[in-house]
Amino acid sequence: MMRRLNFIISALLFSALISTGAGAANSRPSWHPAGYGGGGRFTAIAIDPSNPKTVYVGSDVAGIYRSRDGGNHFELIGKGLESFAVADIAINPAAPHQLVALTEDGLYSSINQGDIWVRISGEIRYPSRFFGSRLLLFTRSSLWIGTDTKGIFKLPLNNLKATPQRVPGLEGFKVNGLTVYEGYLHAGTSRGVYRLEEQSWKPHNQGLSQGSGEITDIAASRNSLYMVEKQSGLFRWNATALAWEGRPVSLRPKPTGYKSLLVHPNNPDLVFIGSHPDNWPHLLYKTLDGGSTWKSILSFQIDPEAPPNWTSTFSGLEEMAFVPGTSQSLFLADWWNLWQTADDGERWYQKHYGLQNTCVNDLKIHPQNPKALYLCAWDNGLMISEDSGKHWRRAMNGVFKDGHAQEIEISPKDPSRMVLLINLRGKQGKIHVYESRNAGASWKDIGFSVPIEILAKQGYVDGMATNLELDPFSDDTIYVGTNGYGVYKTTDAGKTWSPMNQGLNTPFIKGPGALRVHPRLPGTLFAGTQAGGIYKSTNGASSWHRVTTGDRFMFGMAIDPSNPSRIVAGCSGNTLLISNDEGKSWQESRLPVTAFPQLAVFSVAFHPQRPGLVLAGTLRYDSRATEGLFISTDSAKTFRPVPMDIPKVNMTVITSTAGEPAAAYIGFGGTGIFRIELGEKP
């Protein structure tokens, strides 16, 4: 009731807001997915047993998607979810409208097919990087929940709002799967298989060699019980010998680790097993005789209509599920795609429509073509759309194939000239900058090295490249901001680079637009820093002086294109700083939400034609739902919330569009890009 009341109040506030200048009277903002569909890590699958066309898919960063047409099209759902890393989803077979989701931050339930979620418990959660496959299990009278450190819990089906009861004995164990066999609940854990007997967990590891104890999955089917040990692969329980029998994969290449298991519900000899995502190559195997012989599954077909990912085949198996009521149809979720097969896994086909599952770092609009969008994505690199986000293509020719694109800059003088900033995990010591002279068709490395040993020993300092700026008076002059090495500059298009940190005492720059070049004053720059506030340079970054007081954490920053003397910067908490005199003085503004340490105003943007219209997006450090999007019509003096019909995932970038009606692209840390229409100018 309280959530509904808050939503109504937000809507009323927004109606009052737009009547004063943000849009036509009585209009409401509308959110439209703008891409890119597909990509990202899919973690869990649940299929409605009463209506197999209803399919739910979980993500590691975006929450939950639902399809009502058997997986051909998906929509983002999950109002009420506070965490978007989904370890598992389960449907109550006795009441299929009722769902349960286990996340990084808690256990949630829904009674309306996932439209609205309520958190049952914050204690019961699963924050491990590698999730299990069947962590939620409905039996006749209970819901069983496996966690990664707190053991196993159960809830009575007649009261899912009751306090979950721990089944003691497996605390500190990582549970990777639950199943029922011969009337007993079995748990596959990081320390072997355990069976629940008279409310006590008993080891069930007969036949396993010493050291073969990390069970990554477990499943039962028609008087058969299987489990997967990470190093050794598949085992089948021999009920006569009362011991596990190894059924190793005999093919080459043989993976060095295994994770996921699926057994046909009516044919216990039909089994699928997958390699662990930690190991390469990623492989899927199938047996028709319970593991005596194996075959590799190699046919994974990409939809030609899908946006390209850096990998074009099966990659990092997470979970598999048979479609209820069918004998040959099943789904598979991996670290890049959702796949479906109709012939017992012989040939798999990509599903992607509506699955906006990616972290966005930057979005730029072509200065001469407003339909051309340039999206910098985590993992997949640079994506380009020429039809306002309906279709996307990858543009990484000459760049590392799995690079994380951080920011792109397009020359307003010559839009065919672009500069791209890339981050690569595990490759410290170099800042990866690329230049294109042919509108992104190919890229040339113009990066530079940095000394790893000078990084400050601070928890929020990671050495990542974060910001890129072109000098408005010379395309050969480029600035790069980093979280740890400060600012670097080149004046010869990347042939030579120099650190420019004199006076920059906190060289920890992070956030969209945390480094800004003034568009009209030569040599004037602003740098928003973590734990140091805002610095200004008037000599091309040769020296800096701090223009704010205190040790604020600063993030996104924007300069008003219609009046560049105005600057807005997002801060930690619920605050912003505003300057109307090019940074000489600053005033504080606050969002109308309760301030707390885990919240930050991360992304900000001015509208290019409407004076006073400012958007502010929020972010949470703890990966829970953020406070959402806010709008101001008085030059950031006051803000009001914008109603959102989509989950409040971290907002990592805001790019306002020119022209009417007022609109913007919002980039999220998980759900891709949405376009929001704000209404006609009154």
VEXVO-13955 format. One line per field, with one value per residue (C-alpha): z, x, y; residue in three letters. Coordinates in steps of 0.05 Angstrom, whole numbers. Each point is the difference from the previous one (the first is absolute). Layout:
<atoms>
Z	c(Z, ...)
X	c(X, ...)
Y	c(Y, ...)
type	c(ALA, ...)
</atoms>
This chain:
<atoms>
Z	c(0, 18, -66, -38, 39, -14, -74, -1, 37, -50, -58, 30, 12, -71, -27, 39, -24, -75, 5, 20, -59, -9, -47, -21, 53, 23, -38, 32, -15, -43, 1, -64, -6, -47, 2, -7, 5, 23, 30, 72, 49, 8, 64, 12, -38, 24, -44, 22, 4, -12, -61, -30, -44, 63, 11, 52, -7, 52, -9, 41, -7, -27, 42, -34, -71, -19, -66, -14, -69, 16, -1, -65, 34, 71, 44, 60, 64, 74, 33, 73, -10, 39, -29, -73, 6, -4, 23, -13, -16, 17, -13, 50, -40, 43, -14, -63, 9, 61, -12, 45, -17, 37, -11, 23, 52, 23, -13, -37, -17, -51, -3, -69, -48, 18, -11, 72, 50, 76, 39, 47, 32, -3, 36, -52, -60, -49, -15, -29, -70, -24, 15, 9, -48, 43, 64, 9, 5, 10, 33, 21, 63, 0, -39, 10, -10, -7, 14, -9, 73, 46, -15, -20, 20, -9, -2, 5, -65, 37, 27, -41, 42, 61, 28, -38, 44, -6, -7, 41, -20, -65, 23, -35, -58, -70, -24, -76, -9, 33, -22, 28, -9, 32, 45, 28, -12, -28, -2, -45, 37, -2, 48, -29, -4, 61, 13, 49, 47, 59, -3, 0, -58, -13, -48, -63, -33, -4, -60, -8, 5, 51, -26, -47, 43, -37, -26, -50, -18, 18, -32, 3, -52, 4, 51, -21, 36, -33, 24, -29, 35, -23, -19, -17, -35, 2, 53, 3, 64, 1, 45, 4, 19, 40, -31, -53, -67, -44, -72, -26, -66, -46, -56, -18, 15, 71, 46, 64, 38, -3, 26, -26, -6, -32, 0, -43, 47, -33, -27, 52, -51, -38, 35, -16, 35, -10, 13, 55, -23, 32, -53, -75, -48, 23, -18, 3, 0, -8, 16, -19, 44, 68, -12, -31, -65, -16, -58, -5, -17, -50, -37, 28, -52, 8, -24, -57, 27, 68, 17, -3, 63, 5, 5, -50, 32, 65, 56, 75, 17, 59, 0, -44, 3, -37, -25, 40, -40, -57, -12, -41, 14, 51, 16, 18, 33, -6, 10, -65, -26, 11, -45, -18, -33, -26, -14, 67, -4, -69, -28, 41, -22, 31, 35, 10, -12, 61, 39, 13, 46, -1, 39, -36, 12, -52, -55, -52, -55, -68, -5, -70, 2, 62, -18, 5, 70, 26, 62, 43, 35, 53, -30, -71, -18, -48, -30, -55, -19, -60, 14, 72, 33, -39, -29, 23, -30, 34, -19, 31, -62, 26, 74, 49, -17, 73, 19, 47, -35, 50, -40, -71, -26, -69, -31, -14, -55, -35, 26, -37, 51, 66, 62, 42, 72, 18, 66, 4, 65, 22, -48, 45, -19, -64, -17, -63, -47, -73, -57, -62, -61, -36, 48, 40, -58, 26, 59, 13, 68, 28, 73, 51, 60, 73, 61, 39, 64, 13, 11, 67, 49, 4, -7, -51, -44, -56, -52, -53, -57, 11, -42, -70, -26, -67, 1, -36, -34, -24, -15, 11, 73, 42, 75, 38, 72, 44, 69, 30, -51, -8, -67, -62, -62, -72, -48, -60, -7, 45, -23, 69, 66, 64, 71, 19, 74, 32, 56, -11, 69, -7, -70, 7, -56, -10, -28, -67, -17, 62, -46, -42, -48, -3, -70, -9, 45, -28, 50, 54, 30, 61, 36, 51, 46, 52, 70, -26, -31, -64, -30, -56, -50, -44, -35, -36, 62, 13, 70, 42, 59, 42, -6, 52, 73, 38, -20, -42, -48, -67, -60, -62, -23, -55, -31, -27, -76, -4, 56, 15, 63, 33, 26, 38, 36, 34, 69, 50, 41, -30, -17, -61, -7, -47, -25, -41, -9, -33, 65, 41, 51, 14, 32, 26, -24, 28, -28, 37, 30, 65, -2, 16, -14, -54, -47, -51, -53, -55, -68, -17, -65, -25, -55, -59, -17, 64, 50, 70, -18, 35, 9, 56, 6, 63, 17, 59, 21, 31, -65, 25, -34, -5, 10, -74, -46, 22, -40, 12, -38, 41, -18, 52, 60, 14, -26, -3, -14, -69, 3, -24, -24, -7, 55, 31, -21, 7, -49, -30, -55, -24, -70, -15, -72, -38, -25, 21, 33, 56, 7, 25, -3, 68, 4, 56, 35, -23, -41, -60, -28, 7, -34, 43, -30, 44, -39, -46, 20, 25)
X	c(0, 56, 37, -65, -10, 71, -10, -64, 34, 58, -49, -37, 65, 23, -67, 9, 71, -13, -56, 54, 45, 25, -56, -71, -54, -26, 54, 42, 70, 4, 57, 20, 54, 54, 49, 37, -39, 40, 68, 20, -1, -65, -1, -66, -60, -70, -57, -73, -23, -73, 18, 68, -3, 14, 75, 40, 74, 47, 60, 62, -11, -70, -49, -54, -29, -66, -25, -72, 13, 48, 63, -7, -9, 17, -18, 36, -39, 15, -31, 19, 65, 56, 55, 11, 50, -47, 27, -63, -75, -53, -75, -47, -30, -63, -10, 38, -15, 45, 75, 61, 67, 66, 46, 66, -36, -59, -58, -61, -69, -53, -74, -13, 48, 58, -33, 12, 49, 4, 62, -11, 69, 64, 39, -13, 41, 52, 56, 51, 26, -18, -72, -28, -51, -60, 4, -76, -40, -75, -24, -71, 0, 63, 46, 74, 54, 75, 49, 75, 21, -61, -23, -70, -67, -73, -66, -70, -39, -62, 36, 59, -2, 21, 71, 44, 26, 72, 13, 64, 63, 24, 20, 63, -12, -13, -64, 0, -62, -60, -41, -46, 17, -35, -38, 63, 24, 71, 48, 60, 51, 71, 17, -37, -71, -45, -67, -53, -20, -45, 18, 75, 48, 39, 60, -17, 68, 12, 43, 31, 75, 32, 2, -59, -47, -20, -69, -22, -68, -48, -64, -48, -45, -44, 38, 68, 45, 57, 50, 58, 67, 39, 64, -24, -66, -63, -16, -62, -26, 1, -58, 24, 72, -21, 56, 14, 26, 41, -24, 57, -2, 45, 5, 53, 8, -15, -18, 38, -64, -74, -60, -71, -43, -68, -35, -61, -61, -26, 64, 55, 51, -4, 47, 35, 62, 38, 70, 12, 0, 69, 30, 9, -22, -73, -31, -67, -5, -58, -9, -57, 22, 11, 72, 29, 12, 0, -6, 19, -55, 28, -60, -16, -32, -1, -63, 22, -47, 36, 53, 69, 37, 75, -13, -47, -11, -14, 40, -1, -60, -42, -65, -43, -74, -48, -65, -56, -45, 50, 51, 53, -5, 45, 34, 72, 26, 73, 45, -20, -66, -63, -8, -57, -1, -58, 39, 30, 58, 28, -10, -8, -28, 12, -56, 11, -61, -10, 59, 34, 53, 62, 37, 6, 58, -14, -47, 13, -44, 30, 5, -30, -46, -44, -19, 72, 17, 68, -5, 59, -17, 34, 28, -26, 36, -26, -69, -28, -73, -22, -75, -7, 14, -43, 60, 73, 66, 67, 58, 64, 44, 70, -19, 4, -60, -25, 16, -42, -15, 0, -12, -1, 10, -20, 32, -53, 45, 11, -49, 38, 55, -13, 39, -18, 21, 4, 10, 27, -4, 66, 41, 27, 57, -31, -56, -34, -19, -19, -12, -43, 2, -57, -59, 18, 10, 71, 42, 73, 33, 25, 2, 55, 33, -9, 42, -40, 39, -24, -73, -26, -20, -72, -60, -33, 63, 6, 44, -55, -6, -65, -5, 17, -3, 16, 24, -53, 54, 46, -18, 73, -5, -31, -8, -9, -23, 15, -18, 69, 48, -35, -2, 42, 4, 24, 7, 22, -58, 30, 72, 22, -36, 16, -28, -33, -10, 34, -46, -48, 9, -56, 12, -60, -48, -63, -68, -31, 28, 44, 51, -27, 31, -34, -31, 17, 59, 66, 40, -55, -16, -37, 14, -47, 39, -14, 14, 24, -56, 8, 64, 7, 56, 5, 65, -16, 9, 71, -22, -62, -32, -58, -64, -42, 11, 0, 14, -62, -6, -18, -26, -38, 7, -34, 11, -62, 8, -45, 36, 68, 10, -49, 28, -35, 38, -27, 25, -3, -63, -60, 35, 23, 45, -20, 43, -26, 67, 45, 20, 18, -54, -45, -68, -28, -65, -33, -44, -66, 21, 30, 75, 41, 73, -14, -34, 33, -25, 41, -24, -25, -20, -26, -52, 33, -60, -40, 34, -7, -17, 48, -3, 36, 9, 18, 45, 8, 68, -31, -32, -71, -56, 16, -46, -11, -2, -13, -17, 8, -30, 34, 73, 11, -23, -56, -14, -59, -2, -19, -49, 32, -36, 66, 47, 44, 68, 61, -2, 69, -10, -51, 2, -52, -25, -8, -67, -72, -31, 51, 32, 62, 35, 13, 56, -6, 50, -36, -62, 31, -29, -69, -27, -44, -49, -11, -55, -9, 22, -60)
Y	c(0, 48, -14, 15, 64, 23, -13, 41, 58, -2, 3, 59, 37, -12, 26, 63, 5, -5, 51, 50, -12, -71, -22, 9, 0, -68, -38, -54, -23, -62, -50, -38, -53, 23, -58, -36, -65, -60, -6, -5, -58, -39, -38, -37, -29, -16, -25, 0, -73, 21, 44, -17, 62, 41, 1, 38, 15, 29, 46, 16, 76, 12, -40, -41, -4, -34, -29, -17, -31, -56, 41, 38, 67, 23, 59, 27, -11, 5, 61, -5, -38, 32, -43, -19, -57, -60, -67, -40, 5, -52, -7, -30, -59, 2, 75, 20, 74, -3, 7, 2, 31, -7, 60, 28, 41, -42, -47, 28, -24, 21, -19, 31, -35, 46, 68, 20, -30, 2, -18, -58, 0, 40, -53, -54, 21, -25, 49, -49, 14, -71, -16, -70, -29, -22, 40, 7, -64, -7, -65, -17, 41, 42, 46, -18, 53, -13, 56, 8, 10, -5, -70, -22, 30, -21, 36, -30, 6, 22, 61, 25, 64, -40, 6, -50, -56, -23, -74, -2, -37, 30, 70, 22, -47, 27, -33, -10, -42, -33, -61, -53, -74, -59, 47, 34, 70, 0, 60, 6, 44, 24, -57, -58, -27, 1, -33, 25, -56, 16, 74, -16, 4, -64, -6, -39, -6, -75, -17, 68, 5, 46, 71, -11, 41, 63, -17, 52, -28, -57, -26, -59, -33, -63, -41, 29, 49, 37, 52, 39, 6, 61, -36, -71, 13, -44, -52, -45, -31, -76, -20, -72, 15, 62, 40, 52, -25, 46, 12, 43, 37, -39, 51, 51, 56, -20, 59, 12, 17, -15, 38, -12, -62, -16, -68, -13, -5, -64, -31, -6, -21, 67, 47, 66, 25, 65, 25, 50, 74, 8, -45, 9, -27, 0, -66, -36, -77, -47, -74, -47, -57, 30, 20, -63, 38, 74, 48, 73, 50, 49, 30, 69, 45, 76, 36, 46, 53, 1, 51, -32, -18, -10, -74, -33, -68, -35, 33, -15, -45, 23, -41, -45, -17, -46, 30, -35, -45, -8, -54, 36, 75, 34, 66, 16, 64, 19, 60, 32, -28, -37, -61, -47, -68, -43, -64, -22, 48, -18, 71, 63, 67, 67, 39, 74, 44, 43, -27, 66, -28, 43, 53, 66, 48, 54, 21, 53, 26, 16, 76, 1, -61, -6, -71, -24, -24, -22, -44, -20, -66, -40, -65, 9, 65, 52, -9, 45, 10, 40, -4, 27, -66, -49, -36, -2, -21, -10, 46, -28, -11, 10, -2, -59, -43, -3, 71, 40, 66, 57, 63, 26, 70, 24, 61, 54, 28, -67, -54, -54, 11, -36, -19, -61, -18, -74, -36, -71, -39, -29, 43, 55, 45, 28, 47, -25, 57, -9, 48, -8, 44, -38, 6, -62, -48, -13, 22, 16, -8, 66, -22, 11, -34, 18, -21, -51, 9, 72, -19, 22, -55, 22, -46, 45, 7, -51, 33, -5, 50, 37, 63, 26, 71, 33, 71, 42, 41, -56, -73, -18, 19, -56, -7, -65, -5, -60, -26, 1, 30, 67, 35, -13, 44, -5, 58, -42, -49, -52, -3, 24, 5, 37, -2, 66, -4, 60, 22, -59, -29, -52, -29, -47, 17, -41, 12, 21, 68, 4, 31, 58, 49, 68, 7, 74, 17, -27, -41, -2, -67, -28, -65, -31, -46, -53, 26, 67, 40, 39, 28, 52, 15, 61, -20, -64, -44, 24, 17, -9, 34, -24, 41, -36, -14, -65, -71, -14, -59, 31, -39, 23, 71, 41, 69, 35, 3, 62, 36, -30, 41, -49, -66, -56, -56, -62, -18, -57, -2, 36, 65, 39, 61, 57, 57, 58, 35, -52, -32, 61, -14, -60, -11, -65, -32, -62, -54, -10, -67, -22, 6, -62, -19, -51, 49, 46, 48, -32, 27, 70, 34, 67, 4, 36, 44, 8, 46, -27, -72, -47, -76, -36, -76, -37, -59, -46, -27, -62, -26, 9, 39, 73, 60, 9, 61, 72, 62, 75, 58, 55, -12, -55, 41, -51, -70, -47, -75, -25, -59, -65, -61, -37, -26, 53, -26, 45, 58, 6, 51, 51, 30, 52, 7, 64, 25, -12, -37, -1, -68, -34, -67, -31, -52, -51, -44, -63, 13, 35, 64, 29, 62, 44, 49, 60, 36, 60, 69, 39)
type	c(MET, MET, ARG, ARG, LEU, ASN, PHE, ILE, ILE, SER, ALA, LEU, LEU, PHE, SER, ALA, LEU, ILE, SER, THR, GLY, ALA, GLY, ALA, ALA, ASN, SER, ARG, PRO, SER, TRP, HIS, PRO, ALA, GLY, TYR, GLY, GLY, GLY, GLY, ARG, PHE, THR, ALA, ILE, ALA, ILE, ASP, PRO, SER, ASN, PRO, LYS, THR, VAL, TYR, VAL, GLY, SER, ASP, VAL, ALA, GLY, ILE, TYR, ARG, SER, ARG, ASP, GLY, GLY, ASN, HIS, PHE, GLU, LEU, ILE, GLY, LYS, GLY, LEU, GLU, SER, PHE, ALA, VAL, ALA, ASP, ILE, ALA, ILE, ASN, PRO, ALA, ALA, PRO, HIS, GLN, LEU, VAL, ALA, LEU, THR, GLU, ASP, GLY, LEU, TYR, SER, SER, ILE, ASN, GLN, GLY, ASP, ILE, TRP, VAL, ARG, ILE, SER, GLY, GLU, ILE, ARG, TYR, PRO, SER, ARG, PHE, PHE, GLY, SER, ARG, LEU, LEU, LEU, PHE, THR, ARG, SER, SER, LEU, TRP, ILE, GLY, THR, ASP, THR, LYS, GLY, ILE, PHE, LYS, LEU, PRO, LEU, ASN, ASN, LEU, LYS, ALA, THR, PRO, GLN, ARG, VAL, PRO, GLY, LEU, GLU, GLY, PHE, LYS, VAL, ASN, GLY, LEU, THR, VAL, TYR, GLU, GLY, TYR, LEU, HIS, ALA, GLY, THR, SER, ARG, GLY, VAL, TYR, ARG, LEU, GLU, GLU, GLN, SER, TRP, LYS, PRO, HIS, ASN, GLN, GLY, LEU, SER, GLN, GLY, SER, GLY, GLU, ILE, THR, ASP, ILE, ALA, ALA, SER, ARG, ASN, SER, LEU, TYR, MET, VAL, GLU, LYS, GLN, SER, GLY, LEU, PHE, ARG, TRP, ASN, ALA, THR, ALA, LEU, ALA, TRP, GLU, GLY, ARG, PRO, VAL, SER, LEU, ARG, PRO, LYS, PRO, THR, GLY, TYR, LYS, SER, LEU, LEU, VAL, HIS, PRO, ASN, ASN, PRO, ASP, LEU, VAL, PHE, ILE, GLY, SER, HIS, PRO, ASP, ASN, TRP, PRO, HIS, LEU, LEU, TYR, LYS, THR, LEU, ASP, GLY, GLY, SER, THR, TRP, LYS, SER, ILE, LEU, SER, PHE, GLN, ILE, ASP, PRO, GLU, ALA, PRO, PRO, ASN, TRP, THR, SER, THR, PHE, SER, GLY, LEU, GLU, GLU, MET, ALA, PHE, VAL, PRO, GLY, THR, SER, GLN, SER, LEU, PHE, LEU, ALA, ASP, TRP, TRP, ASN, LEU, TRP, GLN, THR, ALA, ASP, ASP, GLY, GLU, ARG, TRP, TYR, GLN, LYS, HIS, TYR, GLY, LEU, GLN, ASN, THR, CYS, VAL, ASN, ASP, LEU, LYS, ILE, HIS, PRO, GLN, ASN, PRO, LYS, ALA, LEU, TYR, LEU, CYS, ALA, TRP, ASP, ASN, GLY, LEU, MET, ILE, SER, GLU, ASP, SER, GLY, LYS, HIS, TRP, ARG, ARG, ALA, MET, ASN, GLY, VAL, PHE, LYS, ASP, GLY, HIS, ALA, GLN, GLU, ILE, GLU, ILE, SER, PRO, LYS, ASP, PRO, SER, ARG, MET, VAL, LEU, LEU, ILE, ASN, LEU, ARG, GLY, LYS, GLN, GLY, LYS, ILE, HIS, VAL, TYR, GLU, SER, ARG, ASN, ALA, GLY, ALA, SER, TRP, LYS, ASP, ILE, GLY, PHE, SER, VAL, PRO, ILE, GLU, ILE, LEU, ALA, LYS, GLN, GLY, TYR, VAL, ASP, GLY, MET, ALA, THR, ASN, LEU, GLU, LEU, ASP, PRO, PHE, SER, ASP, ASP, THR, ILE, TYR, VAL, GLY, THR, ASN, GLY, TYR, GLY, VAL, TYR, LYS, THR, THR, ASP, ALA, GLY, LYS, THR, TRP, SER, PRO, MET, ASN, GLN, GLY, LEU, ASN, THR, PRO, PHE, ILE, LYS, GLY, PRO, GLY, ALA, LEU, ARG, VAL, HIS, PRO, ARG, LEU, PRO, GLY, THR, LEU, PHE, ALA, GLY, THR, GLN, ALA, GLY, GLY, ILE, TYR, LYS, SER, THR, ASN, GLY, ALA, SER, SER, TRP, HIS, ARG, VAL, THR, THR, GLY, ASP, ARG, PHE, MET, PHE, GLY, MET, ALA, ILE, ASP, PRO, SER, ASN, PRO, SER, ARG, ILE, VAL, ALA, GLY, CYS, SER, GLY, ASN, THR, LEU, LEU, ILE, SER, ASN, ASP, GLU, GLY, LYS, SER, TRP, GLN, GLU, SER, ARG, LEU, PRO, VAL, THR, ALA, PHE, PRO, GLN, LEU, ALA, VAL, PHE, SER, VAL, ALA, PHE, HIS, PRO, GLN, ARG, PRO, GLY, LEU, VAL, LEU, ALA, GLY, THR, LEU, ARG, TYR, ASP, SER, ARG, ALA, THR, GLU, GLY, LEU, PHE, ILE, SER, THR, ASP, SER, ALA, LYS, THR, PHE, ARG, PRO, VAL, PRO, MET, ASP, ILE, PRO, LYS, VAL, ASN, MET, THR, VAL, ILE, THR, SER, THR, ALA, GLY, GLU, PRO, ALA, ALA, ALA, TYR, ILE, GLY, PHE, GLY, GLY, THR, GLY, ILE, PHE, ARG, ILE, GLU, LEU, GLY, GLU, LYS, PRO)
</atoms>
